[in-house]
């Protein structure tokens, strides 16, 4: 088998072809287009099968689709996890392509990045667009507040729209400066545009959510609404790629970091690996579980909230309990997605043993 390492850029792709013995067979460049990439894979794979590897980047989906369309296997890697590249003191495109091919040839590769297709990829794109629009809308509101502060007009209480800020200012008997008015009008237009586009994306997401059976089942979990369920489904994707709920929690970065050597072992904060959007949504769900779910005896949220409250009592820290709640929500989501079931509070109603509780507590730090 041959091993083809690709260092992909927007316009060109530098590649290196290596045989099973580790010898470089050929090097070169090609345009980062579907026809050119497919022509390259066809040519180098004429005599024997070829395994392709690439780093993750904004062109990763295009390259993945182009190569897999030919029936050729391709693995995509996080650049920070490819030690031979990340630790290299001399980094060039040629060397990057060589080290990717070498990693494939030796088998010393990190876990490949999951490349979603179809519905999951569409949801990821929509959720990323929603996150960008939300950020833009907030940025224009903060900019309007900044203009007012710079002009000596304290905005007072926080407002949710630029229109409210302008209405408050127009109500002032002193009037408003022309330059300031123009700046605020610009902020208002951009804020309104972002709000309008955000409403369209939310409508599309809601429509898609109604047709996805897994998302409907995820919403049976306490504190998990439509948006949280969509984010879990989109960023987890194929749940069968995880061997256990613990492995999924590790993927989301909700487990503690560990430094162990000899008899010394230190548990630190959560690793924060994986998707920040998934982790952020789960933490929000944890806040909702602890703050808004009543947890009355017999309610659906009571057993799950009791777990988080035990952590809060033992550790005397609200933030630790929130993260613990987020992790437990994700672990339950794993079984809901894997087994095709809905949330069942009876499975959480039995008190856990003291030893299991002690094991769970450091993981929330």
The 8 nearest C-alpha neighbors of each residue, nearest first, counted from 0:
[[1, 48, 49, 47, 19, 18, 2, 50],
 [0, 2, 49, 18, 17, 19, 50, 48],
 [3, 1, 50, 17, 100, 49, 16, 51],
 [2, 4, 16, 51, 100, 15, 50, 52],
 [3, 5, 100, 96, 99, 52, 15, 14],
 [6, 4, 14, 53, 96, 7, 13, 52],
 [7, 5, 96, 13, 12, 14, 92, 95],
 [6, 8, 12, 5, 13, 11, 9, 58],
 [9, 7, 11, 12, 10, 6, 31, 58],
 [8, 10, 11, 31, 58, 7, 12, 57],
 [9, 11, 31, 8, 30, 12, 32, 7],
 [12, 10, 30, 31, 8, 29, 9, 13],
 [11, 13, 7, 29, 28, 31, 8, 6],
 [14, 12, 28, 6, 5, 27, 92, 93],
 [15, 13, 5, 96, 4, 27, 26, 28],
 [14, 16, 26, 4, 96, 97, 3, 25],
 [15, 17, 3, 25, 24, 2, 23, 26],
 [18, 16, 23, 2, 24, 22, 1, 21],
 [17, 19, 1, 20, 21, 22, 2, 24],
 [20, 18, 21, 0, 104, 1, 17, 22],
 [19, 21, 18, 22, 104, 17, 23, 105],
 [22, 20, 19, 18, 17, 104, 23, 101],
 [21, 23, 17, 20, 18, 24, 19, 16],
 [24, 22, 17, 25, 16, 21, 18, 15],
 [25, 23, 17, 16, 22, 18, 26, 15],
 [24, 26, 16, 23, 15, 27, 17, 14],
 [27, 25, 15, 14, 16, 24, 28, 23],
 [26, 28, 14, 13, 15, 25, 29, 12],
 [29, 27, 13, 12, 14, 11, 30, 26],
 [30, 28, 12, 11, 31, 35, 13, 27],
 [29, 31, 11, 32, 10, 12, 35, 28],
 [32, 30, 11, 10, 12, 9, 29, 36],
 [31, 33, 35, 30, 34, 36, 10, 62],
 [32, 34, 36, 65, 35, 37, 31, 62],
 [35, 33, 37, 36, 32, 38, 65, 39],
 [36, 34, 38, 32, 37, 33, 30, 39],
 [37, 35, 39, 33, 38, 34, 32, 40],
 [36, 38, 40, 34, 39, 35, 33, 41],
 [37, 39, 35, 41, 36, 40, 34, 42],
 [38, 40, 36, 42, 37, 41, 35, 43],
 [41, 39, 37, 43, 42, 38, 44, 36],
 [42, 40, 38, 44, 39, 43, 37, 45],
 [41, 43, 39, 44, 45, 40, 38, 37],
 [44, 42, 40, 45, 41, 39, 49, 46],
 [45, 43, 41, 48, 47, 42, 49, 46],
 [44, 46, 42, 43, 47, 41, 48, 40],
 [47, 45, 44, 48, 43, 42, 49, 0],
 [48, 46, 44, 45, 0, 49, 1, 43],
 [49, 47, 0, 44, 1, 50, 46, 45],
 [48, 50, 1, 44, 2, 0, 51, 47],
 [49, 51, 2, 72, 3, 73, 1, 52],
 [52, 50, 73, 3, 2, 4, 72, 74],
 [53, 51, 74, 4, 73, 75, 5, 3],
 [54, 52, 75, 5, 4, 6, 76, 74],
 [55, 53, 76, 75, 78, 77, 56, 6],
 [54, 56, 59, 77, 76, 75, 53, 78],
 [57, 55, 59, 58, 54, 7, 60, 8],
 [56, 58, 59, 55, 60, 9, 61, 8],
 [59, 57, 56, 61, 60, 62, 9, 7],
 [60, 58, 56, 62, 55, 61, 57, 63],
 [61, 59, 63, 62, 58, 64, 57, 114],
 [60, 62, 64, 58, 63, 59, 65, 33],
 [63, 61, 65, 59, 60, 64, 66, 58],
 [62, 64, 60, 66, 61, 65, 59, 67],
 [65, 63, 67, 61, 62, 66, 68, 60],
 [64, 66, 62, 33, 68, 63, 67, 61],
 [67, 65, 63, 68, 64, 69, 71, 62],
 [68, 66, 70, 71, 69, 64, 65, 63],
 [67, 69, 66, 65, 70, 64, 71, 63],
 [70, 68, 67, 71, 66, 65, 37, 41],
 [69, 71, 67, 68, 72, 66, 73, 65],
 [72, 70, 67, 69, 66, 73, 50, 49],
 [71, 73, 50, 67, 51, 70, 74, 66],
 [72, 74, 51, 52, 50, 71, 75, 63],
 [75, 73, 52, 111, 51, 53, 76, 72],
 [76, 74, 53, 111, 112, 54, 52, 55],
 [77, 75, 54, 111, 112, 55, 78, 53],
 [76, 78, 80, 79, 55, 54, 81, 112],
 [77, 79, 81, 80, 54, 76, 55, 85],
 [80, 78, 77, 81, 85, 82, 84, 76],
 [79, 81, 77, 78, 82, 109, 76, 85],
 [82, 80, 78, 83, 84, 79, 85, 109],
 [83, 81, 85, 84, 80, 86, 79, 87],
 [82, 84, 81, 86, 85, 87, 98, 102],
 [85, 83, 87, 82, 86, 81, 95, 98],
 [84, 86, 82, 79, 87, 83, 81, 78],
 [87, 85, 84, 82, 83, 88, 81, 79],
 [88, 86, 84, 89, 85, 90, 83, 82],
 [89, 87, 90, 86, 85, 84, 91, 83],
 [90, 88, 87, 91, 94, 84, 86, 95],
 [89, 91, 87, 88, 94, 95, 92, 84],
 [92, 90, 94, 93, 95, 89, 96, 84],
 [91, 93, 95, 94, 6, 96, 13, 90],
 [94, 92, 96, 91, 95, 97, 13, 14],
 [93, 95, 97, 91, 96, 92, 98, 90],
 [94, 96, 92, 98, 97, 93, 91, 99],
 [95, 97, 4, 6, 5, 99, 93, 14],
 [98, 96, 94, 100, 95, 15, 99, 101],
 [99, 97, 101, 95, 100, 96, 102, 94],
 [100, 98, 4, 102, 96, 101, 97, 95],
 [99, 101, 4, 103, 97, 98, 3, 102],
 [102, 100, 98, 104, 103, 99, 97, 105],
 [101, 103, 107, 99, 105, 100, 104, 108],
 [102, 104, 106, 100, 101, 105, 2, 99],
 [103, 105, 101, 102, 106, 2, 19, 100],
 [106, 104, 102, 107, 103, 101, 21, 108],
 [105, 107, 103, 108, 104, 102, 101, 109],
 [108, 106, 102, 105, 103, 109, 104, 101],
 [107, 109, 102, 106, 103, 110, 81, 111],
 [110, 108, 111, 80, 81, 107, 76, 77],
 [109, 111, 112, 108, 76, 80, 77, 75],
 [112, 110, 76, 75, 74, 109, 113, 77],
 [111, 113, 75, 76, 114, 110, 77, 74],
 [114, 112, 115, 111, 75, 236, 237, 74],
 [113, 115, 112, 116, 60, 75, 63, 120],
 [116, 114, 120, 119, 113, 236, 117, 237],
 [115, 117, 120, 119, 118, 114, 121, 60],
 [116, 118, 120, 119, 121, 115, 122, 123],
 [117, 119, 121, 120, 122, 116, 115, 233],
 [120, 118, 122, 233, 121, 117, 115, 116],
 [119, 121, 123, 116, 115, 122, 118, 117],
 [122, 120, 118, 124, 119, 123, 125, 117],
 [123, 121, 125, 119, 124, 120, 233, 126],
 [122, 124, 120, 126, 121, 125, 233, 127],
 [123, 125, 127, 121, 122, 126, 128, 120],
 [126, 124, 128, 122, 127, 123, 129, 121],
 [127, 125, 129, 123, 128, 124, 122, 130],
 [126, 128, 130, 124, 129, 125, 123, 131],
 [129, 127, 125, 131, 126, 130, 124, 132],
 [130, 128, 126, 132, 127, 131, 133, 125],
 [129, 131, 127, 133, 128, 132, 126, 134],
 [130, 132, 134, 128, 129, 133, 135, 127],
 [133, 131, 135, 129, 134, 130, 193, 136],
 [134, 132, 130, 136, 131, 135, 129, 137],
 [133, 135, 131, 137, 132, 136, 138, 130],
 [136, 134, 138, 132, 137, 133, 131, 139],
 [137, 135, 190, 133, 139, 138, 193, 134],
 [136, 138, 140, 134, 135, 139, 141, 133],
 [137, 139, 135, 141, 136, 140, 142, 134],
 [140, 138, 142, 136, 141, 186, 137, 190],
 [141, 139, 137, 143, 142, 138, 161, 144],
 [140, 142, 144, 138, 143, 139, 145, 137],
 [141, 143, 139, 145, 140, 144, 138, 146],
 [144, 142, 146, 140, 145, 141, 183, 186],
 [145, 143, 141, 147, 142, 146, 148, 154],
 [144, 146, 142, 148, 143, 147, 141, 149],
 [147, 145, 143, 149, 144, 148, 142, 150],
 [148, 146, 152, 150, 144, 145, 149, 151],
 [147, 149, 145, 151, 153, 152, 150, 146],
 [148, 150, 146, 147, 151, 145, 152, 153],
 [151, 149, 147, 148, 152, 146, 179, 153],
 [150, 152, 148, 149, 153, 147, 146, 154],
 [151, 153, 147, 148, 150, 154, 149, 168],
 [152, 154, 148, 155, 151, 147, 144, 150],
 [155, 153, 152, 144, 156, 147, 148, 164],
 [156, 154, 153, 157, 158, 152, 164, 144],
 [155, 157, 158, 154, 153, 164, 159, 144],
 [156, 158, 155, 159, 154, 144, 164, 160],
 [159, 157, 160, 156, 163, 164, 161, 140],
 [158, 160, 157, 161, 163, 140, 137, 162],
 [161, 159, 162, 163, 158, 140, 164, 190],
 [160, 162, 164, 187, 163, 140, 165, 143],
 [163, 161, 165, 160, 164, 166, 187, 167],
 [164, 162, 166, 161, 165, 160, 167, 158],
 [163, 165, 161, 167, 162, 166, 168, 158],
 [164, 166, 168, 162, 167, 163, 169, 161],
 [167, 165, 163, 169, 168, 164, 162, 170],
 [168, 166, 170, 164, 165, 169, 163, 171],
 [167, 169, 165, 170, 171, 166, 164, 175],
 [170, 168, 166, 171, 167, 165, 174, 175],
 [169, 171, 167, 168, 166, 172, 174, 165],
 [170, 172, 169, 168, 173, 174, 167, 175],
 [173, 171, 174, 170, 169, 168, 175, 167],
 [174, 172, 171, 175, 169, 170, 168, 176],
 [175, 173, 172, 171, 169, 176, 168, 170],
 [174, 176, 177, 180, 173, 169, 179, 168],
 [175, 177, 179, 178, 180, 174, 181, 150],
 [178, 176, 180, 179, 181, 175, 182, 174],
 [179, 177, 181, 180, 176, 182, 183, 175],
 [178, 180, 182, 176, 177, 181, 183, 175],
 [179, 181, 177, 183, 178, 182, 176, 184],
 [182, 180, 184, 178, 179, 183, 177, 185],
 [183, 181, 179, 185, 180, 184, 178, 186],
 [182, 184, 186, 180, 185, 181, 143, 187],
 [185, 183, 187, 181, 186, 182, 180, 188],
 [186, 184, 182, 188, 183, 187, 189, 181],
 [187, 185, 183, 189, 184, 139, 188, 190],
 [186, 188, 184, 190, 161, 185, 189, 191],
 [189, 187, 191, 185, 190, 186, 192, 184],
 [188, 190, 192, 186, 191, 187, 193, 185],
 [191, 189, 187, 136, 193, 192, 188, 139],
 [190, 192, 194, 188, 189, 193, 187, 195],
 [193, 191, 189, 195, 194, 190, 188, 196],
 [192, 194, 196, 190, 195, 136, 191, 132],
 [195, 193, 191, 197, 192, 196, 190, 198],
 [194, 196, 192, 198, 197, 193, 191, 199],
 [197, 195, 199, 193, 198, 194, 192, 200],
 [196, 198, 194, 200, 199, 195, 193, 132],
 [197, 199, 201, 195, 196, 200, 202, 194],
 [200, 198, 196, 202, 197, 201, 203, 195],
 [199, 201, 203, 197, 202, 198, 204, 196],
 [202, 200, 204, 198, 203, 199, 205, 197],
 [201, 203, 199, 205, 200, 204, 198, 206],
 [204, 202, 200, 206, 201, 205, 207, 199],
 [203, 205, 201, 207, 206, 202, 208, 200],
 [206, 204, 208, 202, 207, 203, 201, 209],
 [205, 207, 203, 204, 208, 209, 202, 210],
 [206, 208, 204, 210, 205, 209, 203, 211],
 [209, 207, 205, 211, 210, 206, 204, 214],
 [208, 210, 207, 206, 211, 205, 215, 212],
 [209, 211, 208, 207, 212, 206, 214, 215],
 [212, 210, 208, 214, 213, 209, 207, 215],
 [211, 213, 215, 214, 210, 216, 209, 208],
 [214, 212, 216, 215, 211, 217, 336, 232],
 [215, 213, 217, 216, 228, 212, 211, 229],
 [214, 216, 212, 218, 213, 217, 211, 209],
 [217, 215, 213, 341, 218, 214, 219, 212],
 [218, 216, 214, 219, 215, 228, 220, 213],
 [217, 219, 223, 220, 216, 215, 224, 228],
 [218, 220, 217, 216, 342, 341, 221, 215],
 [219, 221, 218, 342, 223, 217, 222, 328],
 [222, 220, 300, 223, 219, 288, 299, 218],
 [223, 221, 288, 284, 287, 224, 220, 292],
 [224, 222, 218, 221, 220, 227, 228, 284],
 [225, 223, 227, 218, 226, 228, 222, 221],
 [224, 226, 228, 227, 229, 218, 223, 208],
 [227, 225, 229, 228, 224, 230, 223, 204],
 [226, 228, 230, 224, 229, 225, 223, 280],
 [229, 227, 225, 231, 226, 214, 230, 217],
 [228, 230, 226, 232, 227, 231, 233, 214],
 [229, 231, 233, 227, 228, 232, 234, 277],
 [232, 230, 228, 229, 234, 233, 235, 227],
 [231, 233, 229, 235, 230, 236, 234, 228],
 [234, 232, 230, 119, 236, 231, 123, 235],
 [235, 233, 231, 236, 232, 230, 277, 123],
 [236, 234, 232, 233, 231, 238, 237, 247],
 [237, 235, 233, 234, 232, 238, 119, 115],
 [236, 238, 239, 240, 235, 115, 241, 232],
 [237, 239, 240, 241, 236, 235, 337, 336],
 [240, 238, 241, 237, 337, 242, 243, 236],
 [241, 239, 238, 237, 242, 236, 113, 243],
 [242, 240, 239, 243, 238, 247, 246, 244],
 [243, 241, 240, 246, 239, 244, 247, 245],
 [242, 244, 246, 245, 241, 247, 333, 330],
 [243, 245, 330, 247, 246, 333, 248, 242],
 [246, 244, 248, 243, 247, 249, 330, 242],
 [245, 247, 249, 243, 244, 248, 241, 250],
 [246, 248, 250, 244, 249, 245, 241, 251],
 [249, 247, 245, 251, 250, 246, 253, 244],
 [248, 250, 246, 252, 247, 251, 254, 253],
 [249, 251, 247, 248, 252, 273, 246, 272],
 [252, 250, 273, 248, 249, 253, 272, 278],
 [251, 253, 271, 272, 270, 249, 250, 254],
 [254, 252, 269, 248, 251, 249, 326, 271],
 [253, 255, 269, 362, 249, 252, 270, 248],
 [256, 254, 269, 362, 268, 267, 270, 266],
 [255, 257, 267, 270, 269, 266, 268, 254],
 [256, 258, 266, 265, 267, 259, 255, 264],
 [259, 257, 265, 264, 266, 260, 256, 267],
 [258, 260, 264, 263, 265, 257, 261, 262],
 [261, 259, 263, 262, 264, 258, 265, 257],
 [260, 262, 263, 259, 264, 258, 265, 257],
 [263, 261, 260, 264, 259, 265, 258, 257],
 [262, 264, 260, 261, 259, 265, 258, 266],
 [263, 265, 259, 258, 260, 262, 266, 257],
 [266, 264, 258, 257, 259, 267, 263, 256],
 [267, 265, 257, 256, 255, 258, 264, 361],
 [268, 266, 256, 255, 257, 265, 269, 364],
 [267, 269, 364, 255, 256, 270, 266, 254],
 [268, 270, 255, 254, 253, 256, 271, 252],
 [269, 271, 252, 256, 272, 255, 254, 268],
 [272, 270, 252, 269, 253, 273, 251, 275],
 [273, 271, 252, 270, 251, 250, 274, 249],
 [272, 274, 251, 250, 252, 275, 271, 278],
 [273, 275, 277, 276, 251, 278, 272, 234],
 [276, 274, 278, 277, 279, 273, 271, 272],
 [277, 275, 279, 274, 278, 280, 230, 130],
 [278, 276, 280, 274, 275, 279, 230, 281],
 [277, 279, 275, 281, 276, 280, 251, 282],
 [280, 278, 276, 282, 281, 277, 275, 283],
 [281, 279, 283, 277, 282, 278, 227, 276],
 [280, 282, 284, 325, 278, 283, 279, 285],
 [281, 283, 285, 325, 279, 284, 280, 322],
 [284, 282, 280, 286, 285, 281, 279, 287],
 [283, 285, 281, 287, 282, 222, 286, 288],
 [286, 284, 325, 282, 321, 324, 288, 283],
 [285, 287, 283, 289, 284, 288, 290, 321],
 [288, 286, 284, 291, 290, 285, 289, 222],
 [289, 287, 292, 285, 222, 286, 290, 291],
 [290, 288, 286, 287, 291, 292, 285, 304],
 [289, 291, 287, 288, 286, 292, 293, 285],
 [292, 290, 287, 288, 293, 289, 286, 222],
 [291, 293, 288, 294, 290, 289, 287, 300],
 [294, 292, 295, 291, 300, 301, 290, 289],
 [293, 295, 301, 300, 292, 304, 298, 296],
 [294, 296, 293, 298, 301, 297, 300, 299],
 [297, 295, 298, 301, 294, 302, 299, 300],
 [296, 298, 295, 299, 301, 294, 300, 302],
 [299, 297, 301, 300, 295, 296, 294, 302],
 [298, 300, 301, 344, 297, 221, 302, 294],
 [299, 301, 294, 221, 303, 298, 302, 304],
 [300, 302, 294, 304, 298, 303, 299, 295],
 [303, 301, 305, 348, 347, 304, 300, 344],
 [304, 302, 305, 306, 300, 301, 347, 307],
 [303, 305, 307, 301, 306, 302, 300, 294],
 [304, 306, 308, 302, 303, 307, 301, 309],
 [305, 307, 309, 304, 303, 308, 310, 302],
 [308, 306, 310, 304, 324, 320, 309, 305],
 [309, 307, 311, 305, 310, 306, 312, 304],
 [310, 308, 312, 306, 307, 311, 313, 305],
 [309, 311, 313, 307, 308, 312, 320, 314],
 [312, 310, 320, 308, 315, 314, 309, 316],
 [313, 311, 309, 315, 310, 314, 308, 316],
 [312, 314, 310, 311, 315, 309, 360, 316],
 [313, 315, 311, 316, 312, 310, 319, 360],
 [316, 314, 312, 311, 313, 317, 310, 319],
 [317, 315, 314, 311, 319, 318, 320, 312],
 [316, 318, 320, 319, 311, 321, 315, 314],
 [319, 317, 321, 320, 316, 322, 311, 364],
 [320, 318, 363, 322, 364, 321, 317, 316],
 [319, 321, 311, 323, 317, 307, 318, 310],
 [322, 320, 285, 324, 318, 323, 319, 286],
 [321, 323, 325, 319, 324, 320, 363, 282],
 [322, 324, 363, 320, 326, 321, 325, 319],
 [323, 325, 285, 321, 327, 307, 322, 326],
 [326, 324, 285, 281, 322, 328, 282, 323],
 [325, 327, 323, 329, 324, 328, 253, 322],
 [326, 328, 330, 324, 329, 325, 331, 323],
 [329, 327, 325, 331, 326, 330, 324, 332],
 [330, 328, 332, 326, 327, 331, 333, 325],
 [329, 331, 327, 244, 333, 332, 328, 326],
 [330, 332, 328, 333, 329, 334, 327, 335],
 [331, 333, 329, 335, 330, 334, 336, 328],
 [334, 332, 330, 336, 331, 335, 244, 337],
 [335, 333, 337, 336, 331, 332, 338, 330],
 [334, 336, 332, 340, 333, 341, 339, 338],
 [337, 335, 333, 334, 339, 338, 332, 213],
 [336, 338, 334, 335, 339, 333, 238, 239],
 [339, 337, 340, 334, 335, 336, 333, 341],
 [340, 338, 336, 335, 337, 341, 213, 334],
 [341, 339, 335, 338, 342, 216, 336, 334],
 [340, 342, 216, 335, 219, 343, 217, 339],
 [341, 343, 220, 219, 344, 335, 340, 331],
 [342, 344, 345, 346, 341, 347, 299, 220],
 [345, 343, 347, 346, 299, 348, 302, 342],
 [346, 344, 348, 347, 343, 349, 302, 299],
 [345, 347, 344, 348, 343, 349, 302, 342],
 [348, 346, 344, 345, 302, 349, 303, 343],
 [347, 349, 345, 302, 346, 344, 350, 303],
 [348, 350, 347, 351, 346, 345, 302, 352],
 [351, 349, 348, 352, 347, 302, 306, 353],
 [350, 352, 349, 355, 353, 356, 354, 347],
 [351, 353, 355, 354, 356, 350, 357, 349],
 [352, 354, 356, 355, 357, 351, 358, 350],
 [355, 353, 357, 356, 352, 358, 351, 359],
 [354, 356, 358, 352, 357, 353, 359, 351],
 [357, 355, 359, 353, 358, 354, 360, 352],
 [356, 358, 354, 360, 355, 359, 353, 361],
 [359, 357, 355, 356, 360, 354, 361, 362],
 [358, 360, 356, 357, 362, 361, 355, 363],
 [359, 361, 357, 362, 363, 358, 356, 310],
 [362, 360, 363, 364, 359, 358, 266, 255],
 [361, 363, 255, 254, 360, 359, 364, 323],
 [364, 362, 323, 319, 361, 360, 322, 320],
 [363, 268, 319, 361, 362, 255, 269, 267]]
